[in-house]
Amino acid sequence: MTFPHWLLFCGVSLLMCFTPGPAVLLAVSNSMDVGARRTAFSSVGSSAGIYLVSGLAMLGMGAILSMSANAFLVMKVVGAMYLIWLGVKRWRSKDALISSDAGQAPTDRRERKNWQLLVQGLGVSLTNPKSILFFSALFPQFIVPGEPLFTQYLLLTTTFAICALISHAFYVALISLVKRHVVARARLFNRIVGGTFIALGLGLLNTRHKLG
């Protein structure tokens, strides 16, 4: 793969990653709950999910989902229910009193552990069938025939995962700058984030089994 070829992929990846989706929304939500530093665990989990989803796409899962309405329906419902569950949980959160010291020393027994944040990020990545179809459509455009497939898989996936981490860091930093205003309107913040998760889940349910 030539350097200009890789730069083009970087541009496409950054554009996709900076378009707010479930993973970005989760990072923003967690940054208010546990602080910017610990949000890294959910972002790392999301990035790990990118490797798995990308691997499934490379193995042909995208083609299977594209052709099989039943396979896509199962993944779609699971993914949608997970997003809706996250949304309802956030909407009903009693932590409408997100404190300005979020992310510091735990003061609540319900404080999520790092591994739970990691699994949460992984779950968001793995339960969206559109991700597999996205990688199935994107990667073939940048695969160079004749070169080792696994090496290209690692290069493209790592590039995309780093772009995702950069986008998460950007949005978390942005939220940190306006955190005081968000804390003052914490219940509204919970409703907006929760409602957006629910909307994403419902939107996923409305997705047809062939995405192009």
C-alpha contacts under 8 A as a table, 3 or more apart, distances in Angstrom:
res1	aa1	res2	aa2	distance
1	M	5	H	6.34
1	M	6	W	6.71
1	M	143	I	7.87
1	M	144	V	6.33
1	M	152	Q	7.96
2	T	5	H	5.12
2	T	6	W	6.31
3	F	6	W	5.04
3	F	7	L	6.13
4	P	7	L	4.94
4	P	8	L	6.22
5	H	8	L	5.26
5	H	9	F	6.52
5	H	142	F	7.42
6	W	9	F	5.02
6	W	10	C	6.23
7	L	10	C	4.90
7	L	11	G	6.28
8	L	11	G	5.11
8	L	12	V	6.37
9	F	12	V	5.13
9	F	13	S	6.01
9	F	142	F	7.28
9	F	156	L	7.83
10	C	13	S	5.03
10	C	14	L	6.03
10	C	159	T	6.85
10	C	160	F	7.30
10	C	163	C	7.59
11	G	14	L	5.24
11	G	15	L	6.21
12	V	15	L	5.17
12	V	16	M	6.26
13	S	16	M	5.12
13	S	17	C	5.99
13	S	159	T	7.85
13	S	160	F	5.62
13	S	163	C	6.43
14	L	17	C	5.04
14	L	18	F	5.92
14	L	160	F	7.71
14	L	163	C	5.55
14	L	164	A	7.42
14	L	167	S	7.62
15	L	18	F	5.45
15	L	19	T	6.43
16	M	19	T	5.36
17	C	20	P	7.22
17	C	163	C	6.42
17	C	164	A	5.20
17	C	167	S	6.05
18	F	164	A	7.64
18	F	167	S	5.38
20	P	23	A	7.84
20	P	24	V	5.58
20	P	25	L	6.70
21	G	24	V	5.44
21	G	25	L	6.05
21	G	200	L	7.99
22	P	25	L	5.04
22	P	26	L	6.02
22	P	83	L	7.66
22	P	124	V	6.73
22	P	197	F	6.91
22	P	200	L	7.40
23	A	26	L	5.07
23	A	27	A	6.28
23	A	43	S	7.56
23	A	46	S	6.72
23	A	121	G	6.96
23	A	124	V	6.37
23	A	125	S	7.07
23	A	168	H	8.00
24	V	27	A	5.08
24	V	28	V	6.28
24	V	167	S	7.44
24	V	168	H	5.69
24	V	171	Y	7.33
25	L	28	V	5.13
25	L	29	S	6.11
25	L	193	V	7.20
25	L	197	F	7.76
26	L	29	S	5.03
26	L	30	N	6.00
26	L	42	S	7.87
26	L	121	G	7.47
27	A	30	N	5.20
27	A	31	S	6.00
27	A	39	T	6.14
27	A	42	S	6.92
27	A	43	S	6.58
27	A	168	H	6.18
27	A	171	Y	7.79
27	A	172	V	6.68
28	V	31	S	5.18
28	V	32	M	6.71
28	V	168	H	7.75
28	V	171	Y	6.51
28	V	172	V	5.53
28	V	175	I	6.88
29	S	32	M	5.53
29	S	33	D	6.57
29	S	193	V	7.07
30	N	33	D	4.86
30	N	34	V	5.77
30	N	35	G	6.92
30	N	36	A	7.76
30	N	39	T	5.66
30	N	42	S	7.98
31	S	34	V	5.64
31	S	35	G	4.46
31	S	36	A	4.68
31	S	37	R	7.84
31	S	38	R	7.56
31	S	39	T	5.44
31	S	103	G	7.80
31	S	172	V	6.16
31	S	175	I	7.76
31	S	176	S	7.92
32	M	35	G	5.72
32	M	36	A	7.59
32	M	98	I	6.79
32	M	102	A	6.47
32	M	103	G	7.92
32	M	175	I	7.97
32	M	179	K	7.68
33	D	98	I	6.52
33	D	102	A	5.75
33	D	103	G	6.77
34	V	37	R	7.96
34	V	38	R	6.09
34	V	39	T	6.71
34	V	102	A	5.21
34	V	103	G	3.88
34	V	104	Q	7.44
35	G	38	R	5.79
35	G	39	T	6.28
35	G	102	A	5.28
35	G	103	G	3.69
35	G	104	Q	7.18
36	A	39	T	5.13
36	A	40	A	7.04
36	A	103	G	7.08
36	A	172	V	6.28
36	A	173	A	7.57
36	A	176	S	7.61
37	R	40	A	5.83
37	R	103	G	7.33
38	R	41	F	5.79
38	R	42	S	7.86
38	R	103	G	6.85
38	R	114	N	7.19
39	T	42	S	5.54
39	T	43	S	6.48
39	T	117	L	7.45
40	A	43	S	4.95
40	A	44	V	5.99
41	F	44	V	5.08
41	F	45	G	6.18
41	F	114	N	6.25
41	F	115	W	7.52
41	F	117	L	5.72
41	F	118	L	4.93
41	F	121	G	7.72
42	S	45	G	4.92
42	S	46	S	6.12
42	S	117	L	4.68
42	S	118	L	4.38
42	S	119	V	7.10
42	S	120	Q	6.20
42	S	121	G	4.30
42	S	122	L	7.30
43	S	46	S	4.93
43	S	47	S	6.19
43	S	118	L	7.33
43	S	121	G	5.97
43	S	165	L	6.49
43	S	168	H	7.03
44	V	47	S	4.96
44	V	48	A	6.16
44	V	118	L	6.59
44	V	121	G	7.22
44	V	165	L	7.66
45	G	48	A	5.04
45	G	49	G	6.26
45	G	117	L	7.59
45	G	118	L	4.43
45	G	119	V	6.10
45	G	120	Q	7.16
45	G	121	G	4.55
45	G	122	L	4.40
46	S	49	G	5.00
46	S	50	I	6.39
46	S	118	L	7.55
46	S	120	Q	7.99
46	S	121	G	4.31
46	S	122	L	4.61
46	S	123	G	7.54
46	S	124	V	6.79
46	S	125	S	5.46
47	S	50	I	4.90
47	S	51	Y	6.73
47	S	121	G	7.97
47	S	122	L	7.46
47	S	125	S	7.85
47	S	161	A	5.27
47	S	162	I	7.92
47	S	164	A	7.20
47	S	165	L	7.33
48	A	51	Y	5.32
48	A	52	L	6.64
48	A	122	L	6.49
49	G	52	L	5.07
49	G	53	V	6.00
49	G	121	G	7.72
49	G	122	L	4.97
49	G	123	G	7.52
49	G	125	S	5.03
49	G	126	L	5.76
50	I	53	V	5.11
50	I	54	S	5.82
50	I	125	S	6.39
50	I	126	L	7.84
50	I	157	T	7.22
50	I	161	A	6.49
51	Y	54	S	5.11
51	Y	55	G	5.99
51	Y	157	T	6.21
51	Y	158	T	7.79
51	Y	161	A	7.77
52	L	55	G	5.00
52	L	56	L	6.20
52	L	126	L	7.67
53	V	56	L	5.08
53	V	57	A	6.21
53	V	125	S	7.49
53	V	126	L	6.50
53	V	131	S	6.91
53	V	132	I	5.59
53	V	135	F	7.80
54	S	57	A	5.01
54	S	58	M	6.21
54	S	132	I	6.60
54	S	135	F	5.98
54	S	136	S	7.88
54	S	153	Y	7.91
54	S	157	T	6.70
55	G	58	M	5.04
55	G	59	L	6.19
55	G	153	Y	7.77
56	L	59	L	5.04
56	L	60	G	6.45
56	L	61	M	5.29
56	L	62	G	7.29
56	L	132	I	6.94
57	A	60	G	5.26
57	A	61	M	5.12
57	A	62	G	5.04
57	A	63	A	7.89
57	A	132	I	5.37
57	A	133	L	7.04
57	A	135	F	5.99
57	A	136	S	5.09
58	M	61	M	7.36
58	M	62	G	7.93
58	M	136	S	6.86
58	M	153	Y	7.82
60	G	63	A	5.29
60	G	64	I	6.52
60	G	136	S	7.75
61	M	64	I	4.96
61	M	65	L	6.15
61	M	132	I	7.23
62	G	65	L	5.14
62	G	66	S	6.04
62	G	132	I	5.53
62	G	133	L	4.90
62	G	135	F	7.85
62	G	136	S	5.41
63	A	66	S	4.98
63	A	67	M	6.19
63	A	133	L	7.79
63	A	136	S	7.49
64	I	67	M	5.28
64	I	68	S	5.80
64	I	71	A	7.52
65	L	68	S	5.23
65	L	69	A	7.00
65	L	71	A	5.79
65	L	72	F	4.96
65	L	129	P	7.88
65	L	133	L	7.52
65	L	209	H	7.21
65	L	210	K	7.80
66	S	69	A	7.39
66	S	72	F	7.28
66	S	133	L	7.42
66	S	209	H	6.25
66	S	210	K	5.04
66	S	211	L	7.11
67	M	209	H	7.85
67	M	210	K	7.22
68	S	71	A	5.37
68	S	72	F	6.27
68	S	209	H	7.54
69	A	72	F	5.24
69	A	73	L	5.94
69	A	209	H	5.46
69	A	210	K	7.97
70	N	73	L	4.97
70	N	74	V	6.27
71	A	74	V	5.39
71	A	75	M	6.49
72	F	75	M	5.29
72	F	76	K	5.83
72	F	129	P	6.99
72	F	209	H	5.74
73	L	76	K	4.96
73	L	77	V	6.05
73	L	209	H	6.96
74	V	77	V	5.37
74	V	78	V	6.26
75	M	78	V	5.17
75	M	79	G	6.00
75	M	127	T	6.70
75	M	128	N	7.16
75	M	129	P	5.90
76	K	79	G	5.19
76	K	80	A	5.94
76	K	127	T	7.63
76	K	128	N	6.76
76	K	129	P	6.03
76	K	204	L	6.51
76	K	205	L	6.24
77	V	80	A	5.07
77	V	81	M	5.95
77	V	205	L	6.38
78	V	81	M	5.28
78	V	82	Y	6.23
78	V	127	T	6.40
79	G	82	Y	5.20
79	G	83	L	6.36
79	G	124	V	7.77
79	G	126	L	7.92
79	G	127	T	4.13
79	G	128	N	5.05
79	G	129	P	7.25
79	G	201	G	7.24
79	G	204	L	7.70
80	A	83	L	5.21
80	A	84	I	6.09
80	A	127	T	7.77
80	A	128	N	7.62
80	A	200	L	7.53
80	A	201	G	4.08
80	A	202	L	6.44
80	A	204	L	5.76
80	A	205	L	6.05
81	M	84	I	5.03
81	M	85	W	5.93
81	M	201	G	6.55
82	Y	85	W	5.06
82	Y	86	L	6.27
82	Y	124	V	7.72
82	Y	127	T	7.34
82	Y	201	G	7.58
83	L	86	L	5.12
83	L	87	G	6.18
83	L	124	V	7.53
83	L	197	F	5.56
83	L	198	I	6.22
83	L	200	L	6.94
83	L	201	G	5.05
84	I	87	G	4.90
84	I	88	V	6.11
84	I	197	F	5.98
84	I	198	I	4.38
84	I	199	A	7.71
84	I	200	L	7.74
84	I	201	G	5.25
84	I	202	L	7.46
85	W	88	V	5.21
85	W	89	K	6.03
85	W	198	I	7.67
86	L	89	K	5.12
86	L	90	R	6.17
86	L	194	G	7.07
86	L	197	F	6.63
86	L	198	I	7.71
87	G	90	R	5.15
87	G	91	W	5.97
87	G	193	V	7.00
87	G	194	G	3.81
87	G	195	G	6.02
87	G	196	T	7.09
87	G	197	F	4.60
87	G	198	I	4.99
88	V	91	W	4.94
88	V	92	R	6.04
88	V	194	G	5.97
88	V	195	G	7.75
88	V	198	I	7.07
89	K	92	R	5.40
89	K	93	S	5.93
89	K	194	G	7.24
90	R	93	S	4.95
90	R	190	N	5.68
90	R	191	R	7.19
90	R	193	V	7.02
90	R	194	G	4.86
91	W	190	N	5.37
91	W	191	R	4.87
91	W	192	I	7.89
91	W	193	V	7.44
91	W	194	G	4.60
91	W	195	G	6.88
92	R	190	N	7.91
93	S	96	A	6.23
93	S	190	N	7.13
94	K	97	L	7.15
95	D	98	I	5.43
96	A	186	A	4.97
96	A	187	R	4.54
96	A	190	N	6.62
97	L	183	V	7.25
97	L	186	A	6.13
97	L	187	R	7.41
98	I	102	A	6.87
98	I	183	V	5.90
98	I	186	A	6.18
99	S	102	A	5.48
99	S	183	V	6.51
100	S	179	K	7.50
100	S	180	R	6.95
100	S	183	V	6.60
101	D	104	Q	5.88
103	G	106	P	7.64
106	P	109	R	7.61
106	P	111	E	6.42
107	T	111	E	7.65
108	D	111	E	5.44
112	R	116	Q	6.13
112	R	117	L	6.84
113	K	116	Q	5.26
113	K	117	L	6.59
114	N	117	L	5.17
114	N	118	L	6.27
115	W	118	L	4.89
115	W	119	V	6.15
116	Q	119	V	5.12
116	Q	120	Q	6.06
117	L	120	Q	5.01
117	L	121	G	6.31
118	L	121	G	5.32
118	L	122	L	6.26
119	V	122	L	4.92
119	V	123	G	5.96
120	Q	123	G	5.08
120	Q	124	V	6.42
121	G	124	V	5.30
121	G	125	S	6.57
122	L	125	S	5.29
122	L	126	L	6.20
123	G	126	L	5.18
123	G	127	T	5.97
124	V	127	T	5.65
124	V	128	N	6.90
125	S	128	N	6.16
125	S	131	S	7.57
126	L	129	P	7.63
128	N	131	S	5.67
128	N	132	I	7.53
129	P	132	I	5.34
129	P	133	L	6.56
130	K	133	L	5.05
130	K	134	F	5.88
130	K	211	L	7.90
131	S	134	F	4.89
131	S	135	F	6.23
132	I	135	F	5.28
132	I	136	S	6.10
133	L	136	S	4.87
133	L	137	A	6.15
133	L	211	L	7.28
134	F	137	A	5.22
134	F	138	L	6.00
135	F	138	L	4.96
135	F	139	F	5.61
136	S	139	F	5.94
136	S	140	P	6.87
137	A	140	P	6.35
137	A	141	Q	7.37
138	L	141	Q	5.68
138	L	142	F	7.28
139	F	142	F	5.41
139	F	143	I	6.17
139	F	156	L	7.64
140	P	143	I	5.12
143	I	149	L	7.68
143	I	152	Q	6.84
144	V	147	E	5.94
147	E	152	Q	7.68
148	P	151	T	5.53
148	P	152	Q	6.52
149	L	152	Q	5.19
149	L	153	Y	6.10
150	F	153	Y	4.89
150	F	154	L	6.24
151	T	154	L	5.21
151	T	155	L	6.22
152	Q	155	L	5.02
152	Q	156	L	5.96
153	Y	156	L	5.38
153	Y	157	T	5.85
154	L	157	T	5.30
154	L	158	T	5.79
155	L	158	T	5.34
155	L	159	T	6.07
156	L	159	T	5.14
156	L	160	F	6.20
157	T	160	F	5.09
157	T	161	A	6.01
158	T	161	A	5.01
158	T	162	I	6.09
159	T	162	I	5.27
159	T	163	C	6.25
160	F	163	C	5.05
160	F	164	A	6.19
161	A	164	A	4.98
161	A	165	L	6.30
162	I	165	L	5.03
162	I	166	I	6.18
163	C	166	I	5.05
163	C	167	S	6.25
164	A	167	S	5.14
164	A	168	H	6.24
165	L	168	H	5.06
165	L	169	A	6.13
166	I	169	A	5.12
166	I	170	F	6.17
167	S	170	F	5.04
167	S	171	Y	6.31
168	H	171	Y	5.29
168	H	172	V	6.04
169	A	172	V	5.12
169	A	173	A	5.97
170	F	173	A	5.18
170	F	174	L	6.11
171	Y	174	L	4.91
171	Y	175	I	6.15
172	V	175	I	5.10
172	V	176	S	6.15
173	A	176	S	4.94
173	A	177	L	6.41
174	L	177	L	5.27
174	L	178	V	6.76
175	I	178	V	5.26
175	I	179	K	5.58
176	S	179	K	4.82
177	L	180	R	7.79
178	V	181	H	5.52
178	V	182	V	6.38
179	K	182	V	4.92
179	K	183	V	5.99
180	R	183	V	5.19
180	R	184	A	6.34
181	H	184	A	5.16
181	H	185	R	6.50
182	V	185	R	5.11
182	V	186	A	5.62
182	V	189	F	6.48
183	V	186	A	4.75
185	R	188	L	5.42
185	R	189	F	6.22
186	A	189	F	4.89
186	A	190	N	6.18
187	R	190	N	5.08
187	R	191	R	6.26
188	L	191	R	5.05
188	L	192	I	6.13
189	F	192	I	5.16
189	F	193	V	6.11
190	N	193	V	5.29
190	N	194	G	5.76
191	R	194	G	5.09
191	R	195	G	5.71
192	I	195	G	5.14
192	I	196	T	6.05
193	V	196	T	5.11
193	V	197	F	6.27
194	G	197	F	5.20
194	G	198	I	6.27
195	G	198	I	5.06
195	G	199	A	6.06
196	T	199	A	4.93
196	T	200	L	6.10
197	F	200	L	5.11
197	F	201	G	6.23
198	I	201	G	5.04
198	I	202	L	6.17
199	A	202	L	5.09
199	A	203	G	5.91
200	L	203	G	4.95
200	L	204	L	6.12
201	G	204	L	5.08
201	G	205	L	6.41
202	L	205	L	5.03
202	L	206	N	6.49
203	G	206	N	5.15
203	G	207	T	6.57
204	L	207	T	5.15
207	T	211	L	7.81
208	R	211	L	6.57
